Amino acid sequence: MKTKVEILLTWLLCSTFLCKGNGESPTAPETASHPLREIIVSYADETKKLQLYRVNEDGTGRRRITDGTHDFSEPAWSPDGKRIVYLQESERGATLWVSAPDGKNPKMSIGSGFNMEPSWLPDSRHIVWFALTPGTAVSSQLKIMDTETLQSRPLFSDSEQVKFSNLMPAVSPDGTKVAFVSNRSGIFRIWLSNLDGSEARLISPLSADLDERLQLPIEQKVPSWSPDGRWIAHWEGVEMDHMSKFTGKSDREKDALIEKSWNVWVVGSDGKNKRKAGHGDDPNWSPDGFVTRAFPDPIKGGPKVMIETRDGWKELPIVPDKTPRYGRFTWKP
């Protein structure tokens, strides 16, 4: 049986494939020669528990940096490269921890509740995340914490914004804006606002609210900023809670259509030049501005991570074959 945290994570996340944009869409940046970069990735060990591993982008130099009986996931590397924040499941919910990039000197920052999607502000001192409160009218709110004092507060001070359920925050590289997910328009969409929540607006336009064949809502989640702050990548599609394993009614054709709807999109921070990057989920950006996506690959026997380059898509071999579970990754700045 799945834990409460895993059910919530499953509901919030999806899976993937490949497609290219056209027209006035942004193009992938020029590739450049560079030394191997490091990544911290979460995937299941032999006990099927998620652990954190530090690895080179070509899959070499792999070493495990956590060792526990609970899941470790959603790592985020601080902009100065000195610390990481990550999620650890426990009997008290999903807790937030900060440690050195080698896993040493771990310190619990938030010790109870359902806390998810931690990420850093540019100052490498403050983190933002969202906290779930199941069963309430406003079920999730964005939070900010000073990791040195451990003092936290709601991120949004704008009185209008705290009336809504907000989740999945991603702060812009210059620290002035935040992209986040909210259902204030009736369906989960990507919104952009000032850091206090003021001047919130929809950022990624849709041609229709419903999937044409399924007649189900098209949702948007998992915003991620490009390093230069010009683009926001995000997931878009019909949410997996409409699939058979959640509804209890078997319908393989419907399940296939839902999975086919899952794509990563890229849109300008001004809301223009939207393009489809490819079928998939969990977008991320390399330090030199290439977008990534992840999806379950039957041949690989588990999750496969792809990175866009000037010459097309290639695999980022950071998750071993036949790995049943995956909990995202982060690049060393």
C-alpha positions in Angstrom: 0.0 0.0 0.0 1.3 3.5 -0.9 2.0 6.0 1.9 0.1 9.3 2.0 3.1 11.2 0.8 3.6 8.8 -2.2 0.0 9.1 -3.2 0.3 12.9 -3.1 3.5 12.8 -5.1 1.9 10.4 -7.6 -1.0 12.8 -8.1 1.3 15.8 -8.6 3.7 14.1 -11.0 3.4 12.4 -14.5 5.4 10.7 -17.3 6.7 11.3 -21.1 8.0 11.2 -25.0 9.3 13.5 -27.9 8.1 16.3 -30.2 9.5 19.5 -31.6 8.1 23.1 -31.9 8.1 25.4 -34.8 7.2 29.0 -35.9 8.6 31.7 -33.7 9.3 29.3 -30.9 12.6 29.6 -29.0 15.4 27.3 -30.2 17.9 25.3 -28.2 21.1 27.3 -27.4 24.3 26.5 -29.1 26.2 23.6 -27.5 29.7 24.2 -26.2 32.5 21.9 -25.0 32.7 21.8 -21.3 34.0 19.4 -18.5 31.6 16.9 -17.2 29.0 18.5 -14.9 27.7 17.0 -11.7 24.1 16.0 -10.9 22.4 14.9 -7.7 19.5 12.5 -8.6 16.9 10.5 -6.6 16.1 7.0 -7.5 15.2 3.7 -5.8 17.9 1.5 -4.2 17.7 -2.3 -3.8 15.1 -1.9 -1.0 12.9 0.2 -3.4 13.5 3.3 -1.2 14.5 6.5 -2.9 18.0 7.6 -2.1 20.2 10.5 -3.4 23.2 9.9 -5.6 25.9 12.3 -6.8 26.9 11.4 -10.4 28.5 13.0 -13.5 26.2 13.8 -16.4 27.5 10.9 -18.4 26.6 8.4 -15.6 30.2 8.0 -14.3 31.5 8.7 -10.8 28.3 7.6 -9.1 28.2 7.6 -5.3 25.3 7.5 -2.8 25.0 10.4 -0.4 22.0 9.3 1.7 21.3 6.1 3.6 18.0 5.8 5.3 14.9 3.6 5.6 12.6 6.4 4.2 12.5 8.1 0.8 14.8 11.0 -0.1 13.7 13.0 -3.1 13.3 16.3 -4.9 16.9 17.6 -4.4 17.8 21.2 -5.2 21.4 22.6 -5.3 21.9 26.1 -3.9 23.1 28.7 -6.5 26.4 29.1 -4.7 27.0 25.3 -5.0 27.6 24.9 -1.2 24.4 23.2 0.0 21.4 21.1 -1.1 17.8 21.0 0.1 15.7 17.8 -0.3 12.6 16.0 0.9 12.7 13.1 3.3 9.6 11.0 4.1 9.0 10.2 7.7 6.3 9.1 10.1 5.5 12.8 10.6 5.0 13.5 6.8 7.4 14.9 4.3 10.2 16.8 6.0 12.7 19.3 4.5 16.4 18.8 5.1 19.5 20.8 4.2 23.0 19.3 3.9 26.3 19.7 2.1 26.3 18.4 -1.5 28.1 15.2 -0.3 25.3 14.5 2.1 27.3 15.4 5.2 26.0 17.6 8.0 22.3 17.1 7.3 20.0 19.4 9.2 16.2 19.2 9.4 14.6 22.5 8.4 10.9 21.5 8.6 10.1 18.5 10.7 6.4 17.8 10.2 3.5 18.2 7.7 3.4 17.5 3.9 6.1 19.8 2.5 7.0 19.5 -1.2 9.0 21.0 -4.1 11.8 22.9 -2.2 14.0 25.3 -4.2 16.4 28.1 -3.6 16.3 31.9 -3.9 19.4 33.4 -5.7 20.9 34.4 -2.3 21.5 30.7 -1.5 20.1 31.4 2.0 16.4 31.3 1.6 14.2 28.4 0.3 10.7 28.3 -1.0 8.3 25.3 -1.0 4.7 24.5 -0.7 2.9 22.9 2.3 -0.2 20.8 1.9 -3.0 20.8 4.4 -5.4 18.1 3.2 -9.1 18.6 3.9 -9.0 22.4 4.0 -10.6 24.9 1.6 -7.2 26.4 0.8 -5.2 23.1 0.7 -1.7 24.3 -0.2 0.3 27.5 0.4 3.7 28.7 -0.6 6.3 29.2 2.2 9.7 30.8 2.5 12.4 30.1 5.1 15.7 31.5 6.2 17.9 28.4 6.4 20.3 30.0 8.8 17.7 31.1 11.4 15.1 28.5 10.4 12.4 31.2 10.6 9.6 30.7 8.0 6.5 32.5 6.9 4.0 32.5 4.0 5.7 33.7 0.8 2.7 35.7 -0.4 1.8 38.8 1.6 -0.6 40.1 -1.0 -4.1 39.7 0.6 -5.8 38.6 -2.5 -3.3 35.7 -3.2 -3.6 34.0 0.1 -7.3 33.3 -0.6 -6.2 30.7 -3.2 -4.5 27.3 -3.2 -1.0 27.7 -4.6 1.7 25.1 -5.1 5.0 24.3 -6.9 6.9 27.6 -6.6 9.9 28.4 -8.8 11.7 31.7 -8.1 13.2 33.6 -11.1 17.0 33.7 -11.3 17.0 37.4 -10.4 14.8 36.7 -7.4 12.0 39.2 -8.3 9.3 36.9 -9.7 7.8 33.5 -8.8 6.2 31.0 -11.2 3.7 28.8 -9.4 0.7 26.5 -9.9 -2.8 27.5 -8.8 -6.4 26.5 -9.5 -7.8 29.9 -8.9 -9.2 30.0 -12.5 -10.9 26.6 -11.9 -8.1 24.4 -13.4 -4.5 24.1 -12.4 -2.4 26.6 -14.5 1.0 28.2 -14.4 0.9 31.7 -12.9 3.6 34.4 -12.6 3.7 37.1 -10.0 6.0 39.3 -8.0 7.6 37.6 -5.1 4.9 38.8 -2.7 2.1 37.4 -4.9 1.1 40.8 -6.4 0.3 41.2 -10.1 -0.4 37.5 -10.6 -1.2 36.5 -14.1 -1.6 33.4 -16.3 1.7 32.9 -18.2 1.2 30.0 -20.6 -1.8 30.3 -22.9 -3.9 27.3 -23.9 -6.0 27.0 -27.1 -8.7 25.0 -25.2 -9.5 24.2 -21.6 -10.5 20.6 -22.4 -8.7 17.8 -24.3 -10.6 17.4 -27.5 -10.9 13.6 -27.4 -11.2 13.0 -23.7 -13.2 16.1 -22.8 -11.2 16.4 -19.6 -9.4 19.4 -18.3 -5.9 20.2 -19.5 -3.8 21.1 -16.5 -0.3 22.7 -16.1 2.2 22.0 -13.4 6.0 21.8 -12.5 7.3 25.3 -13.6 11.1 25.6 -14.1 13.1 28.7 -15.0 15.9 28.8 -17.6 19.1 30.0 -16.1 18.9 33.3 -18.0 15.3 33.9 -16.8 13.9 34.2 -20.3 11.9 31.0 -20.4 9.7 28.8 -18.2 9.3 25.1 -18.9 6.4 23.2 -17.5 4.3 20.0 -17.7 0.9 20.2 -19.5 -1.8 17.5 -20.0 -4.7 15.6 -18.5 -3.9 14.7 -14.9 -3.3 11.0 -14.0 -6.1 11.0 -11.4 -8.5 10.3 -14.3 -6.7 7.0 -15.1 -8.1 3.6 -14.2 -5.9 3.0 -11.1 -7.4 6.1 -9.5 -11.0 5.9 -10.8 -11.3 2.1 -10.2 -12.9 1.7 -13.7 -10.6 -0.2 -16.2 -10.3 1.7 -19.5 -7.0 1.0 -21.3 -7.9 3.2 -24.3 -8.6 6.2 -22.1 -5.4 5.6 -20.0 -3.3 5.6 -23.2 -4.9 8.8 -24.4 -4.3 10.5 -21.0 -0.6 9.4 -21.1 -0.3 10.6 -24.7 -1.4 14.1 -23.5 1.6 14.6 -21.2 4.0 17.0 -22.6 6.8 19.5 -21.6 6.2 23.0 -23.0 8.5 26.1 -22.9 7.1 29.6 -22.9 8.7 33.0 -22.7 8.6 34.8 -19.3 6.5 37.4 -21.1 3.9 34.7 -22.0 4.9 34.6 -25.7 6.6 32.1 -28.1 5.2 29.0 -26.5 6.5 25.7 -28.0 6.2 22.0 -27.3 9.5 20.5 -26.2 8.4 16.9 -26.1 6.2 14.3 -24.6 7.1 14.0 -20.9 7.3 15.5 -17.4 9.5 17.0 -14.8 11.3 19.7 -16.8 14.6 21.0 -15.7 17.4 23.1 -17.2 21.1 22.5 -17.5 23.4 25.3 -16.3 24.0 26.3 -20.0 20.3 26.5 -20.8 19.2 23.2 -22.2 15.8 21.8 -21.1 15.3 18.2 -19.9 12.4 15.9 -19.6 11.8 12.4 -18.1 9.6 9.5 -19.0 9.1 5.8 -18.3 10.9 3.8 -21.0 9.9 0.1 -21.5 13.2 -0.8 -23.1 15.2 0.8 -20.3 12.9 -0.7 -17.8 12.4 2.5 -15.8 12.7 6.3 -16.1 14.7 7.8 -18.9 15.9 11.4 -18.7 16.5 13.3 -22.0 18.2 16.6 -22.7 17.7 18.9 -25.7 20.8 19.9 -27.6 21.4 21.9 -30.8 21.5 18.5 -32.6 18.4 17.1 -31.1 17.6 15.1 -28.0 20.0 12.7 -26.2 19.8 10.6 -23.1 21.2 11.9 -19.8 22.2 8.5 -18.3 21.9 9.4 -14.7 19.3 6.8 -13.7 20.3 3.1 -14.0 18.4 0.6 -16.1 15.5 -1.3 -14.4 15.0 1.3 -11.7 11.4 1.3 -10.6 11.2 4.7 -9.0 12.6 8.1 -9.6 12.5 11.3 -7.5 13.9 14.1 -9.8 17.4 15.6 -10.0 19.3 18.8 -9.7 22.4 20.2 -11.5 25.5 21.6 -9.8 25.5 25.3 -10.7 
